[in-house]
Amino acid sequence: MIVGLALKVLSEVEVNYMVSNQHEFNGVASLKRLFGTKKQFFNARFVYMSNAGIESQENGSLTWYDARENHSYRTEYRLYYDSAMPLQMANAGDTLLLTVDDMDFVNIFIIERGTQLVNYLSSQIKNGMNMDYYISTNSRDTQVIENILRL
């Protein structure tokens, strides 16, 4: 069962290895609300989806941490991912759909920009896709996402 999820549009620095080789998602507000402020490690499944469906998937790991933990007045949260093939297919402008289940397993879905799924999510999620988005357990939106994941 999904206990939380976050959506965000991916930036160039998060997915383009010619721009940055850091293998990290920026710790936007939705991820911070989901993971908190403690360093954490997760097992994860990485999936790349297009209009054709799932094009690539594999298991890996994630680390949530504060890249500025040694600074007393500054924080900069990041979600580090290992070099998973589905992420190598990602482009800036694609949508990251991250779900956490009740066993603390994380699913990372990268959904190609302009796909029917992104359009459907945009129509179903009340806050749209233009901002970083977070929901927790028992939301109507969680039920919508669980139905999508069953497809």
N, C-alpha and C positions, 0 to 999 in steps of 0.2 A: 504494500500500500504506500502511495506517495504521501510523505509528510511535509514536503516543501518543494518549491520550485522557483527558479529564477529564469528570466529571459533577458537577453541583451543582444544588440547588434554588434558583431565583431569588427574591430578596428584593424588597420594595416599592421600595427606593431604587435598585435596578438597572434597573427597567423602568417605573415609574410616573412619568411626566413631571410630574404634579402634586406629587409628593414631591421629586423631584430631576431636574434637566435635565442631568446630567453625562455621560450616554451611556457608562457604565462598568460593568464587572463587577468586583466585589470580588476582589482577588488572593488568593483562598483558597489553602491549602497545595497542593492538587492542581494549580492553575495555576502556582504558583511552581515546583513540581517539574518541570512540563512545559516552562516557558519559561526558567527560571533567573533570574538577577539582572541581566542586561544589557538595556538598552533595545532593543526589536526592533520591526520593522514587518512586517506580513503582508498578503497578499491573502487575501480570504476570501469564502466563500459563506454567506449567511444564509438559513435555511429555517425556516418556521413550520409545524408539523405538528399535526393533530388526529386524531380517529378517522376523519374523512373523507379523510385523507391529507395531502399537501402543499397548503397553502392559499396560501402566498406564498413567493417566493424571489427573491433578487437578490444581485449581487456587491457587495463593498465592501472596506473595509480595516479593519485593527486595529493598535493600538499597545500594546505591553506596556511599562510603565514604572513607576518608583518615584516616587510623588507627593511623597515626602519626601526626594528625593535631596540636597537641600541641608542636611539634618539629619545630623549625624555619628553619632547614636546611635539613630535611628528610621527604620524603613522602612514603606511603605504601598503595596504593589503594586496596580496597576489594569490592566485590559484595556479600553482605550478603543475604542469602535466608532462608526462614522459612523451617521447616522440612517437605518438600513435599515428598509423597510416591515415585514419579518417581525418585527422587534423592537418595532415599534409595536403589534403584535397581542399581545405577551407580557403575562402577568400574574404577580404574585407567586404562588409555588407551582408554576409551570411548571418543567419540568426543562430545564436546559442540558446538551446533549451536544456537546462540543467535540472534534473530531478533527484531528490534524495528520498530513499524509502525508509521504512521503519527499522531496517537492519543497518542503517548508515551506509548503504551502497549507493553510489552516485552514477547516474546515467548522464552522459554528455551527448546530446544530439546536436550536430551541426546541420542546419537546414539551408540549402542553397537559396540565395536571394531570388525572389520572384516566383518561387514554386507555389503550386496550389496549396501546399501545407502551410507555408508562411502566410498566404492570403487568408486561409481558413483560421489560423491562429489569431491573426489580426482582427478578424471579424468576431471571434469568440471571446477574446480576452478584453475585459472592460476598459483597461487603460491603454490598449493598443501596443504597438511595437516600437514606438519612437523614443521610449524612455526605458530605463532599467526598471524591471518589474519583479515583484516578489509576492508570493502568497504562501500561506501555511495551511495546515490540515483543515479538512471539512469545508473548503471553499467550493463554490460551484465550478470555478476554474480548474481546480484539481480534478474534479470528475470529468471535465471536458478533456483534459490532457490524458488521463487514464484511458478514456475511450479511444483517443487517437493512438496511444501506444499499443492498444490491442489489435489495431488494424493489421 
